[in-house]
């Protein structure tokens, strides 16, 4: 009985000492430690598009100009712009059109222009602001940069032998086909004071145009 009891005590001490011996062992060298798992993901080469910085814009436009009391007529012209920053730009517009008092003469008989058409031309300088830049998606793989912009400016208009000082407000949409070509749609209100019909009044004249422009 004594010998059996002694064996049991020694076996119990051995079981208790095994964990202590394990904790007392020095840590394994770093090279022998378990290596972390690395994800097997193939790296992709990213090509950054090279877009040239082009600040000068030259374009052509055509559309309709509606003159108060004188009806609507075609208008066309040329546009020159300079982009100061990503948000602001300056532009000059030269437009050519014509107008007639034929409709007015049918009612009053004696129109100020004698029922004839007269050439009209204007030159305006405006400041623009890209209010809502964004993108237009055509399909699942094509996206084009775009911007909704506001313009305001001053200018001069010559019509029926008279020169008028003008003020304009506009709203436009620009779609960049690439880094040098853009499509534009503009709506502008040209305001000027005239006494062509006997009394001085402020007239509101709406212009709707579309055009192409290139960047340099």
Residue frames relative to the residue before (quaternion, step in Angstrom):
aa qw qx qy qz dx dy dz
X 1.0000 0.0000 0.0000 0.0000 0.00 0.00 0.00
X 0.6589 0.5203 -0.3219 0.4375 3.59 0.94 -0.81
X 0.6685 0.5005 -0.3087 0.4553 3.53 0.96 -0.87
X 0.6439 0.5291 -0.3215 0.4494 3.59 0.97 -0.79
X 0.6499 0.5168 -0.3147 0.4600 3.55 1.01 -0.86
X 0.6420 0.5292 -0.3253 0.4493 3.57 1.01 -0.80
X 0.6405 0.5231 -0.3242 0.4594 3.59 0.99 -0.82
X 0.6488 0.5210 -0.3228 0.4510 3.58 0.96 -0.84
X 0.6512 0.5142 -0.3229 0.4552 3.59 0.96 -0.83
X 0.6570 0.5080 -0.3113 0.4619 3.59 0.97 -0.88
X 0.6438 0.5195 -0.3235 0.4594 3.61 0.99 -0.77
X 0.6462 0.5124 -0.3230 0.4643 3.58 1.04 -0.78
X 0.6492 0.5081 -0.3215 0.4659 3.60 0.98 -0.79
X 0.6303 0.5335 -0.3364 0.4527 3.60 1.03 -0.70
X 0.6601 0.5048 -0.3128 0.4600 3.54 0.99 -0.81
X 0.6749 0.4849 -0.2949 0.4717 3.58 1.02 -0.76
X 0.6926 0.4987 -0.2861 0.4355 3.61 1.02 -0.66
X 0.5374 0.6476 -0.4086 0.3535 3.65 1.13 -0.45
X 0.6838 0.4570 -0.3193 0.4707 3.68 0.78 -0.80
X 0.6393 0.5288 -0.3412 0.4418 3.58 1.01 -0.75
X 0.6390 0.5175 -0.3267 0.4660 3.58 1.03 -0.71
X 0.6292 0.5359 -0.3313 0.4552 3.55 1.06 -0.76
X 0.6772 0.4854 -0.2929 0.4691 3.60 0.93 -0.88
X 0.6721 0.5153 -0.2982 0.4403 3.57 1.06 -0.67
X 0.5381 0.6276 -0.4205 0.3739 3.59 1.16 -0.29
X 0.5096 -0.6441 0.4641 0.3317 3.63 -1.01 0.71
X 0.5823 -0.5919 0.4114 0.3758 3.61 -1.12 0.61
X 0.5505 -0.6138 0.4548 0.3366 3.53 -1.13 0.65
X 0.5950 -0.5619 0.4231 0.3889 3.59 -1.08 0.61
X 0.6365 -0.5720 0.3644 0.3672 3.59 -1.23 0.72
X 0.6422 0.5403 -0.3351 0.4282 3.55 1.04 -0.70
X 0.7054 0.4455 -0.2699 0.4807 3.56 1.13 -0.55
X 0.4835 0.6706 -0.4410 0.3495 3.60 1.30 -0.08
X 0.6246 -0.5461 0.4045 0.3848 3.52 -1.25 0.41
X 0.3843 -0.7409 0.5079 0.2129 3.59 -0.75 1.04
X 0.4806 -0.6641 0.4755 0.3193 3.64 -1.00 0.79
X 0.5231 -0.6314 0.4770 0.3164 3.53 -1.19 0.59
X 0.1748 -0.7766 0.5993 0.0844 3.56 -0.91 0.94
X 0.4450 -0.6970 0.4833 0.2874 3.60 -0.83 0.94
X 0.3507 -0.7293 0.5537 0.1964 3.53 -1.03 0.84
X 0.2236 0.7635 -0.5587 0.2345 3.58 0.29 1.35
X 0.3786 -0.7338 0.5183 0.2224 3.55 -0.71 1.05
X 0.3888 -0.7262 0.5194 0.2274 3.58 -0.81 0.96
X 0.2487 -0.7717 0.5732 0.1185 3.53 -1.04 0.87
X 0.3930 -0.6997 0.5467 0.2390 3.53 -1.02 0.83
X 0.1953 -0.7908 0.5743 0.0813 3.58 -0.71 1.14
X 0.1882 -0.7799 0.5903 0.0882 3.54 -0.77 1.05
X 0.2789 -0.7645 0.5621 0.1477 3.58 -0.60 1.15
X 0.4211 -0.7188 0.4807 0.2736 3.63 -0.66 1.02
X 0.3221 -0.7351 0.5682 0.1816 3.53 -1.02 0.85
X 0.0084 0.7961 -0.6010 0.0704 3.56 -0.36 1.31
X 0.3619 -0.7517 0.5121 0.2042 3.53 -0.61 1.15
X 0.4281 -0.6696 0.5424 0.2725 3.54 -1.16 0.67
X 0.0418 0.8009 -0.5904 0.0906 3.56 -0.38 1.26
X 0.1528 -0.8438 0.5132 0.0360 3.58 -0.52 1.18
X 0.6975 0.4512 -0.2679 0.4880 3.61 1.13 -0.57
X 0.1086 -0.7994 0.5908 0.0131 3.55 -0.87 1.04
X 0.0151 -0.7769 0.6290 -0.0224 3.58 -0.89 0.99
X 0.1313 0.8238 -0.5376 0.1226 3.58 -0.74 1.01
X 0.3440 -0.6891 0.5992 0.2186 3.48 -1.44 0.19
X 0.0486 -0.7998 0.5979 0.0209 3.57 -1.12 0.64
X 0.0362 -0.7721 0.6342 0.0184 3.54 -1.29 0.44
X 0.2199 0.7821 -0.5597 0.1635 3.55 -1.13 0.61
X 0.5993 -0.5404 0.4532 0.3786 3.53 -1.14 -0.77
X 0.1285 -0.7645 0.6287 0.0614 3.56 -1.06 0.87
X 0.1433 -0.7916 0.5922 0.0466 3.54 -0.66 1.16
X 0.1501 -0.7957 0.5850 0.0466 3.56 -0.58 1.22
X 0.5097 -0.6530 0.4651 0.3122 3.56 -0.89 0.92
X 0.8274 0.1423 -0.1911 0.5086 3.56 -0.89 1.12
X 0.7629 0.3902 -0.1969 0.4763 3.64 1.15 -0.37
X 0.5727 -0.6426 0.3726 0.3468 3.60 1.17 0.29
X 0.5667 -0.5983 0.4677 0.3195 3.54 -1.40 -0.16
X 0.0046 0.7856 -0.6176 0.0366 3.52 -1.12 0.80
X 0.6036 -0.5553 0.4137 0.3953 3.60 -1.19 0.44
X 0.0724 -0.7661 0.6375 0.0382 3.54 -1.23 0.62
X 0.0321 0.7783 -0.6265 0.0281 3.57 -1.09 0.67
X 0.1073 0.8171 -0.5578 0.0982 3.55 -1.16 0.47
X 0.4497 -0.6506 0.5461 0.2761 3.49 -1.40 -0.23
X 0.1858 -0.7868 0.5853 0.0620 3.53 -1.13 0.76
X 0.0555 -0.7729 0.6319 0.0186 3.57 -1.04 0.86
X 0.0142 0.8307 -0.5532 0.0616 3.57 -0.66 1.10
X 0.1328 -0.7557 0.6348 0.0914 3.52 -1.31 0.43
X 0.2731 -0.7804 0.5465 0.1333 3.57 -0.69 1.13
X 0.3136 -0.7819 0.5171 0.1513 3.55 -0.42 1.29
X 0.7689 -0.0469 0.0688 0.6339 3.57 0.97 -0.95
X 0.7136 -0.4025 0.3225 0.4742 3.57 -1.26 -0.25
X 0.7370 0.4238 -0.2189 0.4789 3.60 1.16 -0.54
X 0.8039 0.2624 -0.1146 0.5213 3.60 0.96 -0.80
X 0.0270 0.7863 -0.6167 0.0263 3.54 -1.15 0.70
X 0.2992 -0.7124 0.6076 0.1838 3.53 -1.33 0.48
X 0.0687 0.8035 -0.5904 0.0319 3.57 -1.07 0.64
X 0.2316 -0.7360 0.6222 0.1327 3.51 -1.29 0.62
X 0.1216 -0.7972 0.5904 0.0323 3.57 -0.96 0.93
X 0.0994 -0.7585 0.6424 0.0451 3.54 -0.97 0.95
X 0.0008 -0.8315 0.5531 -0.0522 3.56 -0.53 1.18
X 0.1660 -0.7741 0.6074 0.0653 3.55 -1.16 0.76
X 0.1422 0.7684 -0.6122 0.1207 3.54 -0.98 0.89
X 0.2522 -0.7306 0.5941 0.2229 3.56 -1.25 -0.44
X 0.1128 -0.7870 0.6037 0.0586 3.56 -1.25 0.34
X 0.1243 -0.7791 0.6125 0.0480 3.52 -1.21 0.61
X 0.3522 -0.7276 0.5469 0.2178 3.57 -1.15 0.62
X 0.2216 0.8170 -0.5084 0.1582 3.57 1.19 0.51
X 0.6741 0.4831 -0.3038 0.4690 3.59 0.89 -0.90
X 0.6501 0.5128 -0.3121 0.4659 3.56 0.98 -0.85
X 0.6648 0.5216 -0.3056 0.4388 3.60 0.98 -0.87
X 0.5886 0.5789 -0.3788 0.4183 3.60 1.12 -0.52
X 0.7077 0.4386 -0.2530 0.4927 3.55 1.12 -0.65
X 0.7905 0.3214 -0.1464 0.5003 3.56 0.84 -1.04
X 0.3965 -0.7239 0.4438 0.3490 3.58 1.34 -0.41
X 0.7989 0.2064 -0.1150 0.5531 3.60 0.62 -1.03
X 0.0752 -0.8138 0.5762 0.0122 3.57 -0.05 1.29
X 0.6124 -0.5840 0.3857 0.3675 3.61 -1.14 0.54
X 0.7361 0.3872 -0.2310 0.5049 3.60 1.17 -0.46
X 0.4916 -0.6914 0.4141 0.3299 3.58 1.26 0.16
X 0.6345 -0.5568 0.3305 0.4221 3.58 1.14 0.52
X 0.5861 0.5809 -0.3669 0.4294 3.59 1.22 0.24
X 0.4908 -0.6352 0.5095 0.3099 3.53 -1.30 0.39
X 0.1215 -0.7771 0.6156 0.0482 3.54 -1.09 0.80
X 0.5025 -0.6492 0.4828 0.3049 3.54 -1.10 0.75
X 0.1193 -0.7679 0.6277 0.0468 3.52 -1.19 0.70
X 0.0578 0.7791 -0.6234 0.0311 3.54 -1.05 0.76
X 0.0507 -0.7985 0.5995 0.0202 3.55 -1.09 0.64
X 0.1236 -0.7435 0.6520 0.0821 3.51 -1.32 0.48
X 0.0329 0.8079 -0.5849 0.0649 3.57 -0.73 1.05
X 0.1859 -0.7388 0.6382 0.1108 3.54 -1.25 0.62
X 0.0234 -0.8364 0.5442 -0.0616 3.56 -0.65 1.14
X 0.3157 -0.6876 0.6200 0.2077 3.50 -1.36 0.46
X 0.1362 -0.8148 0.5617 0.0453 3.56 -0.83 1.03
X 0.1493 -0.7715 0.6151 0.0647 3.53 -1.23 0.62
X 0.3231 -0.7367 0.5650 0.1834 3.59 -0.76 1.08
X 0.1790 -0.8484 0.4926 0.0737 3.54 0.03 1.32
X 0.8190 0.0911 -0.0100 0.5664 3.59 0.91 -0.88
X 0.0555 -0.7949 0.6041 0.0122 3.61 0.08 1.21
X 0.1545 0.7946 -0.5744 0.1220 3.56 -1.08 0.70
X 0.4701 -0.6424 0.5180 0.3133 3.54 -1.21 -0.61
X 0.2266 -0.7256 0.6331 0.1458 3.51 -1.28 0.59
X 0.2095 -0.7959 0.5606 0.0922 3.59 -0.73 1.08
X 0.0749 -0.7618 0.6434 0.0134 3.54 -0.93 1.04
X 0.8022 0.0074 -0.0514 0.5948 3.54 -0.10 1.27
X 0.6803 -0.5020 0.3586 0.3956 3.55 -1.32 -0.24
X 0.7714 0.3751 -0.1818 0.4809 3.60 1.16 -0.45
X 0.7129 0.4217 -0.2564 0.4982 3.60 1.19 -0.10
X 0.0526 0.7740 -0.6265 0.0748 3.55 -0.87 1.06
X 0.1217 -0.8007 0.5859 0.0272 3.55 -0.90 0.98
X 0.4771 -0.6579 0.5032 0.2938 3.55 -0.99 0.87
X 0.0030 -0.7965 0.6034 -0.0384 3.57 -1.04 0.80
X 0.0764 -0.7852 0.6119 0.0558 3.55 -1.31 0.19
X 0.2401 -0.7028 0.6518 0.1532 3.50 -1.18 0.77
X 0.0183 -0.8487 0.5261 -0.0515 3.59 -0.52 1.14
X 0.3083 -0.7151 0.6018 0.1775 3.53 -1.36 0.44
X 0.0837 -0.7918 0.6035 0.0427 3.57 -1.11 0.67
X 0.0371 0.7598 -0.6491 0.0005 3.53 -1.28 0.49
X 0.1717 0.8123 -0.5387 0.1431 3.56 -0.96 0.77
X 0.4233 -0.6651 0.5627 0.2488 3.49 -1.45 -0.08
X 0.1052 0.8089 -0.5748 0.0655 3.55 -1.22 0.35
X 0.3922 -0.6870 0.5532 0.2609 3.48 -1.34 -0.32
X 0.1333 -0.7844 0.6037 0.0490 3.57 -1.12 0.72
X 0.1403 -0.7832 0.6024 0.0633 3.56 -0.96 0.91
X 0.1715 0.7804 -0.5724 0.1841 3.54 -0.70 1.16
X 0.8541 0.0257 -0.0601 0.5160 3.55 -0.99 0.97
X 0.7196 -0.4713 0.2486 0.4452 3.57 0.96 0.89
X 0.6688 0.4614 -0.2988 0.5006 3.59 1.26 0.14
X 0.2937 -0.7341 0.5871 0.1735 3.55 -1.19 0.65
X 0.0954 -0.8053 0.5850 0.0095 3.55 -0.91 0.96
X 0.3755 -0.6843 0.5792 0.2351 3.54 -1.14 0.74
X 0.1213 -0.8297 0.5444 0.0221 3.58 -0.74 1.04
X 0.1585 -0.7252 0.6614 0.1073 3.49 -1.37 0.49
X 0.0581 -0.8345 0.5478 0.0081 3.60 -0.83 0.88
X 0.1304 -0.7363 0.6602 0.0712 3.50 -1.32 0.63
X 0.0197 0.8393 -0.5414 0.0459 3.58 -0.90 0.84
X 0.1797 -0.7267 0.6527 0.1165 3.47 -1.42 0.34
X 0.0434 0.8300 -0.5523 0.0648 3.58 -0.83 0.93
X 0.2386 -0.7346 0.6167 0.1520 3.50 -1.38 0.29
X 0.1060 -0.7984 0.5925 0.0122 3.55 -0.87 1.05
X 0.0798 -0.7790 0.6216 0.0210 3.58 -0.96 0.96
X 0.2422 -0.7854 0.5565 0.1220 3.59 -0.62 1.15
X 0.3114 -0.7569 0.5505 0.1647 3.56 -0.53 1.21
X 0.7495 -0.1268 0.0801 0.6448 3.56 1.11 -0.79
X 0.7460 -0.4239 0.2572 0.4447 3.60 -1.18 -0.31
X 0.7609 0.3361 -0.2227 0.5084 3.63 1.22 0.07
X 0.7416 0.3445 -0.2091 0.5363 3.63 1.22 -0.18
X 0.0022 -0.8049 0.5923 -0.0365 3.56 -0.96 0.92
X 0.2868 -0.7086 0.6193 0.1793 3.52 -1.28 0.58
X 0.0620 -0.8170 0.5732 0.0035 3.58 -0.98 0.87
X 0.0796 -0.7297 0.6756 0.0694 3.49 -1.32 0.62
X 0.0398 -0.8192 0.5712 -0.0327 3.58 -0.75 1.08
X 0.0826 -0.7309 0.6740 0.0685 3.51 -1.23 0.70
X 0.0497 0.8147 -0.5728 0.0752 3.59 -0.66 1.10
X 0.2533 -0.7313 0.6183 0.1367 3.46 -1.23 0.72
X 0.1419 -0.7792 0.6085 0.0492 3.56 -0.60 1.21
X 0.0744 -0.8122 0.5786 0.0010 3.58 -0.67 1.10
X 0.1821 0.7638 -0.6074 0.1204 3.57 -0.92 0.92
X 0.4382 -0.6904 0.5222 0.2422 3.53 -1.23 0.58
X 0.0508 0.8043 -0.5864 0.0810 3.57 -0.88 1.00
X 0.2306 -0.7475 0.6031 0.1561 3.55 -1.25 0.52
X 0.1915 0.8297 -0.5014 0.1533 3.55 1.19 0.62
X 0.7606 0.3450 -0.1856 0.5176 3.58 1.09 -0.65
X 0.7511 -0.4251 0.2025 0.4627 3.55 1.10 0.67
X 0.7872 0.1774 -0.0893 0.5838 3.58 0.98 -0.76
X 0.4903 -0.6582 0.4848 0.3023 3.55 -1.03 0.80
X 0.1299 0.7864 -0.5909 0.1249 3.57 -0.82 1.01
X 0.4468 -0.6534 0.5419 0.2824 3.52 -1.26 0.53
X 0.1493 -0.8104 0.5639 0.0543 3.57 -0.63 1.13
X 0.2508 -0.7466 0.6036 0.1239 3.51 -1.23 0.70
X 0.0328 -0.8264 0.5575 -0.0719 3.54 -0.52 1.25
X 0.2208 -0.8272 0.5124 0.0671 3.54 -0.48 1.28
X 0.0998 -0.7855 0.6102 0.0247 3.54 -0.98 0.95
X 0.0611 -0.7723 0.6322 0.0050 3.56 -0.94 1.00
X 0.0897 0.8150 -0.5615 0.1115 3.59 -0.57 1.15
X 0.1363 -0.7306 0.6588 0.1166 3.50 -1.41 0.33
X 0.0967 0.8275 -0.5461 0.0875 3.55 -1.04 0.63
X 0.4060 -0.6593 0.5774 0.2590 3.48 -1.47 0.04
X 0.0235 -0.7869 0.6165 0.0120 3.56 -1.16 0.61
X 0.2130 -0.7538 0.6087 0.1260 3.54 -1.19 0.62
X 0.3356 -0.7398 0.5556 0.1771 3.55 -1.21 0.65
X 0.1533 -0.7709 0.6141 0.0722 3.55 -1.14 0.77
